[in-house]
Amino acid sequence: MNGSWKIGKIAGIDLKIHFTFFFIVLWVGFSALISGGTLATMLQSILIILALFFCVVLHELGHALSAKIFGIDTRDITLLPIGGVARLEKMPEDPKEELLVAAAGPAVNIVIAIILSIGLLLTGFFALPFNITAVTSNFWLQLLVANVILVLFNLIPAFPMDGGRVFRAILASGMDYVKATRIAANVGRGLAVLMGIAGFFLNPWLVLTAIFIWSGAGAEAQQVKIKADLQGLVARDALVSQFHQVEGNLPLSSVFQLSMQTGQYNIPVLSNGHFLGIIRRSDLLKAIDRLGNRAPAYAAIGLEPKGIHPETPLTEVLPKFATQRVLPVIKDRQLIGLLTPESVQQRIWINKRLRGSSINPAREEPDVV
Ligand SMILES: [Zn+2]
């Protein structure tokens, strides 16, 4: 995530912290001060927040390590002001596995809360006569309450909360995954509306949370729908096979001319029939500026991603578009086509139109680069 720094590594997973996280620490300290607190109470508030986020890291590790059992790696864990995010390579397909991975996070906080309760019980805290200052200023009790709130918050059955995933996994054990997601997303949206209305009268934080849940529900439903649309399709099904390509020693001026005349923004470069890389329009202009018109085409090739095999499932290809708008499809070192988000979209569109008809839609080539 942009604006995050790596601060360490736990169990082989990068731990990152987003810069906005520091605002919450400042804000907590500041609000403790202006509400008439001393330096000591301010420090305690900051300490609680840091301890709570340590619990959040353990919560995310709960997700990451349980996913590991099912062979799924975690790219990183990032701390944000709203909590933590563990970026798993993917979610388990099996609803039972997803349920366990989703529930493992809150389970960690339940264990922490139990340990803190036992600690407070053994030190005789609960046996003391009730004293409001003693109760509200006890560090361990505050941490216990914070963990309980974290569990309750995460059990709300709405995306992107863990409860939303648990709810979807339960639904998906009895019905189609896409339908289960749609129902879970709609329940999440309904809850978001109620929460937003309640927040309007009670607390502005509830309104913010409602917006967060509303957009999370929509994003999850959308993602699952796209995945379902791509089911069974591979790179070969969506590639553009008609395009112009150039030899590596062609001058950049000629490449530019070709790009202008044909309207093709991404031009593959070959050397003796072997694929070298792709010149993107922006790289082409920069290379002409830097090296001049007569420099060879290969000098303008940008950082090239690894080629995609024609049989790669499109669900695996999709995340790669986040960093590259055009991907070469390579077989036996030969370029056989280009994949773009538009060509994939077109394939989905054609498939929907042809579904149920007798024409086999699997091998028609869209023609836009
Ligand atoms: Zn979680």
Boltz pocket constraint, residues with backbone or C-beta under 6 A from the ligand:
constraints:
  - pocket:
      binder: B
      contacts: [[A, 59], [A, 60], [A, 63], [A, 102], [A, 105], [A, 106], [A, 154], [A, 162]]
      max_distance: 6.0
